[in-house]
Amino acid sequence: MSIDAKAFRQALGQFATGIAVVTGRDREGRPIGVTVNAFSSVSLDPPLVLFCLGRESASHPALVEGERFAVNVLARDQQGLSDRFAGKAADKFLGLDVDGGLGEVPLLRGCLARIECRREATHPGGDHDILVGRVERLAVNEGAGEPLLYFRGDYRHLGPTL
């Protein structure tokens, strides 16, 4: 049975997701980053997370080969960062103030959470790879507000609580 790509995309768009920027360093030590919305916890013991990365992404080689990466969970007011790291700019970090994480992986400021990982495994998944990371350090920013969300092909925000 063949699944229509447009219908598949529309069905998956019904699942609201958070947005994160995964950062790392390439072989030459330059900072790299990419916006993702396929991110999940895997295990509490040991602490493992995963994200899915398209093989066509410019950041793919560095993240698949790199030892470390960080997941920067974006706050509602960080849509500009999501757009920046989803784009194809040569230097996505130009003009950004970042903090240095483990292995000098760049950490974005103002995020809801920053999760620093050592790459544990990489698994093929169709036109993507699934990268699993062992969490080595994390920080939660309670004052960062609400999450930046993606639903039905657009940015969204939380409504009133029930």
FENQUICOR-V383964 format. One line per field, one symbol per residue. phi: phi as a letter, one per 20 degrees, with the letter a starting at -180 (. if undefined). psi: psi as a letter, one per 30 degrees, with the letter a starting at -180 (. if undefined). burial: # if it has 16 or more other C-alpha atoms within 10 Angstrom, else .. Layout:
phi: ???
psi: ???
burial: ???
This chain:
phi: .edfgfffffffffefcfccdedacegenffcabfccdcbfdbecffccbbdcffeffeggfffefecbcddefegedggfgfgeeedgfcfegneecdeegmmffdfenffbcdecdfeaccfbmecddddcefdabbddgefnefedcblmbfbbfeffe
psi: kkkkeeeeeeefffjkllklkklakaeggkkllkklgikllekejljklllkkkffkffeeeeeflellkjjjkleggeeeeeeffagkejffkgkkllkakggkkkklglelkjklkkelkkkibglkjkkkkkfklkkifgfbllklkkhglkllkakl.
burial: ...............###########....#######.#........######.#..###.###..##########.#..##.###.....##.......#...###############..#.....########........#..####....##......
